[in-house]
């Protein structure tokens, strides 16, 4: 019983770190400068420019490939931000579940 509770408490600590990370990320992504510089300029405008460069016949194949990779980087960043947000949401719900399990384990121990 003690080891089960200890494992659950350790999981709660990990989840709290993930939730704190998610809140920091949310604060960052809601920042107007981040939205303008990263989400608008880089992820939209620069990505579109690099997509166009990736099919520019005056560039070498290596330069076109490099342009495509840079364009894809914005998609990777946006996907990573979304995944981190989801992980934070899951971690938050896990904290409640772990606390409920701890309460159940302690209640069973009292009944015995």
Residue, then its C-alpha position, 0 to 999 in steps of 0.5 A: x500500500x505504501x509503495x502504491x501511494x509513493x508511486x502515485x505521488x511520484x506520478x503526481x509530481x511528474x504531472x505537476x511539472x508537465x502542467x506547469x510547463x503547459x502553463x508557461x507555454x500557454x503564457x508564451x503563446x498568448x504573448x502578442x510579440x510571440x504571436x506576431x514574430x513566430x506564429x504569424x511571421x515565421x509560421x505563415x509568411x516565411x513558411x509560404x516564402x520558403x515553399x515557393x523557394x522550394x520549387x524555384x528552378x533557379x536554385x540548386x536541388x540542395x537549396x530547394x530541399x533546404x527551403x522545403x525543410x525550413x518551410x516544414x519547420x513551422x509545421x513541426x513547431x506548431x505541432x509540437x506546441x499542440x502536443x505539449x498543450x494536450x500533454x498538459x491537459x492530460x497531466x492535469x486530469x491525471x493528477x485528479x485521478x491519482x489523488x482519487x486512487x490515493x484516497x481509495x487506497x487509504x480508505x481500503x487500508x482503514x477498513x481493514 
